[in-house]
Amino acid sequence: MHILLDSTYLLPVFGIEVEGVTGSDLLELRSLALEGKIKIYYSPVSFIEVVSKIARESQRRRQGPKPHEIKATIKIIEQSDYLEAIHPNPQAYSIAYEMKLLGHGDMIDNILYATASTRKLIFLTLDRKLKNFIKQQNLEITKILTHSELFKITL
């Protein structure tokens, strides 16, 4: 199974808590990858969303990671033994554009979904709004899972 992570699954690596994703969930994903049961991809496009959310959270709390810590964490992800970068292809950008025109405003999510779709990957996300939009537009939805759903079929 080949999986593309939504940005949500990268946030905890940067110290941002995400409701519904625990440290043990992330460890389980890593274990499945290291056991060869799944192959996990991330898109560098996710870093746009991740860094933006970290900045917002840091401004809200009036504290947060230093720029060199962001850089170091991205390097750790890039050099990971179980994560591999995958880039959107031109078709993914075209699909993301169509999704935007149809009314889904989050272009990063559009690009990630479209990348997974065009690369024949399972898209791992907790984003119900995106999933509902895809369903309403009759786009391919069978390859969108949460980590809990993934665990049920891989364990």
C-alpha positions as CSV (number, residue, x, y, z in Angstrom):
1,M,0.0,0.0,0.0
2,H,1.3,3.4,-1.0
3,I,0.1,6.3,1.2
4,L,0.3,10.1,0.8
5,L,0.1,12.0,4.1
6,D,-2.1,15.0,4.6
7,S,-0.3,17.9,6.2
8,T,-2.1,17.0,9.4
9,Y,0.2,14.1,9.9
10,L,3.3,16.3,9.7
11,L,2.2,18.9,12.2
12,P,3.0,16.8,15.3
13,V,6.6,16.4,14.1
14,F,6.8,20.2,14.4
15,G,5.4,20.1,17.9
16,I,1.8,21.1,17.0
17,E,-0.8,18.9,18.5
18,V,-3.6,17.6,16.2
19,E,-6.9,16.4,17.6
20,G,-7.3,12.8,16.6
21,V,-3.6,12.0,16.0
22,T,-1.5,10.7,18.8
23,G,2.1,10.0,19.1
24,S,1.3,6.3,19.2
25,D,-0.6,6.7,15.9
26,L,2.5,8.2,14.3
27,L,4.7,5.4,15.7
28,E,2.3,2.8,14.3
29,L,2.5,4.4,10.9
30,R,6.3,4.4,11.1
31,S,6.3,0.7,12.2
32,L,4.1,-0.3,9.3
33,A,6.4,1.4,6.9
34,L,9.6,-0.1,8.4
35,E,7.9,-3.5,8.3
36,G,7.3,-3.0,4.6
37,K,3.5,-3.1,4.9
38,I,3.0,0.4,3.6
39,K,5.1,3.0,1.8
40,I,4.6,6.5,3.1
41,Y,5.0,9.6,0.9
42,Y,4.8,13.3,1.8
43,S,4.5,16.2,-0.5
44,P,6.9,19.2,0.0
45,V,3.7,21.2,-0.8
46,S,2.6,20.3,2.7
47,F,5.4,22.4,4.2
48,I,3.6,25.6,2.9
49,E,0.5,24.7,5.0
50,V,2.6,23.4,8.0
51,V,4.8,26.5,8.3
52,S,1.8,28.7,7.9
53,K,-0.1,26.9,10.7
54,I,3.0,27.0,13.0
55,A,3.4,30.7,12.4
56,R,-0.3,31.3,13.3
57,E,0.0,29.2,16.4
58,S,3.2,30.9,17.4
59,Q,1.6,34.3,17.1
60,R,-1.4,33.2,19.0
61,R,0.7,31.8,21.8
62,R,3.4,34.4,21.5
63,Q,6.0,31.6,21.5
64,G,7.0,29.0,19.0
65,P,9.9,27.3,17.3
66,K,12.8,29.3,16.0
67,P,13.4,29.5,12.2
68,H,16.4,27.2,12.5
69,E,14.2,24.6,14.3
70,I,11.7,24.6,11.4
71,K,14.6,24.1,9.0
72,A,16.1,21.3,11.1
73,T,12.7,19.5,11.3
74,I,12.1,19.7,7.6
75,K,15.6,18.3,7.1
76,I,14.7,15.4,9.4
77,I,11.6,14.7,7.4
78,E,13.6,14.8,4.1
79,Q,16.2,12.4,5.4
80,S,13.7,10.0,7.1
81,D,14.2,6.3,6.7
82,Y,10.5,5.7,6.1
83,L,9.2,8.9,4.4
84,E,9.7,9.7,0.7
85,A,8.9,12.9,-1.1
86,I,6.6,12.9,-4.0
87,H,5.7,16.0,-6.1
88,P,2.5,16.9,-7.8
89,N,2.5,16.3,-11.6
90,P,0.8,18.7,-14.1
91,Q,-2.4,16.7,-14.0
92,A,-2.6,17.1,-10.3
93,Y,-2.4,20.8,-10.6
94,S,-5.1,20.8,-13.2
95,I,-7.4,18.7,-11.0
96,A,-6.6,21.0,-8.0
97,Y,-7.6,24.0,-10.1
98,E,-10.8,22.4,-11.1
99,M,-11.6,21.6,-7.4
100,K,-11.0,25.3,-6.6
101,L,-13.4,26.4,-9.3
102,L,-16.0,23.9,-8.0
103,G,-15.8,25.5,-4.6
104,H,-13.2,23.8,-2.5
105,G,-11.1,26.7,-1.3
106,D,-8.1,25.0,0.3
107,M,-5.7,24.7,-2.6
108,I,-3.1,22.7,-0.6
109,D,-5.6,20.1,0.2
110,N,-6.7,20.1,-3.4
111,I,-3.2,19.6,-4.6
112,L,-2.5,16.8,-2.1
113,Y,-5.7,15.0,-2.9
114,A,-5.0,15.4,-6.7
115,T,-1.4,14.2,-6.2
116,A,-2.7,11.1,-4.5
117,S,-5.3,10.5,-7.1
118,T,-3.0,10.9,-10.1
119,R,-0.2,8.9,-8.6
120,K,-2.6,6.1,-7.5
121,L,-1.9,6.6,-3.8
122,I,-4.1,6.3,-0.8
123,F,-4.6,9.8,0.7
124,L,-4.4,9.7,4.5
125,T,-6.4,12.5,6.0
126,L,-8.8,13.4,8.8
127,D,-10.4,16.2,6.7
128,R,-14.1,15.4,6.6
129,K,-14.9,18.7,4.8
130,L,-12.6,17.6,1.9
131,K,-14.0,14.1,1.9
132,N,-17.6,15.4,1.8
133,F,-16.7,17.8,-1.0
134,I,-15.1,15.0,-3.1
135,K,-18.2,12.9,-2.5
136,Q,-20.5,15.7,-3.5
137,Q,-18.6,16.3,-6.7
138,N,-18.5,12.5,-7.5
139,L,-14.7,12.5,-7.5
140,E,-12.8,9.3,-6.6
141,I,-13.3,8.7,-2.9
142,T,-12.4,5.1,-2.3
143,K,-8.7,5.9,-1.8
144,I,-9.2,8.4,1.1
145,L,-8.6,6.9,4.5
146,T,-8.0,8.0,8.1
147,H,-5.1,6.4,10.0
148,S,-7.7,4.4,12.0
149,E,-9.2,3.0,8.9
150,L,-5.7,2.2,7.6
151,F,-4.8,0.4,10.8
152,K,-7.9,-1.8,10.5
153,I,-6.9,-3.1,7.1
154,T,-3.2,-3.5,7.7
155,L,-3.1,-5.1,11.1
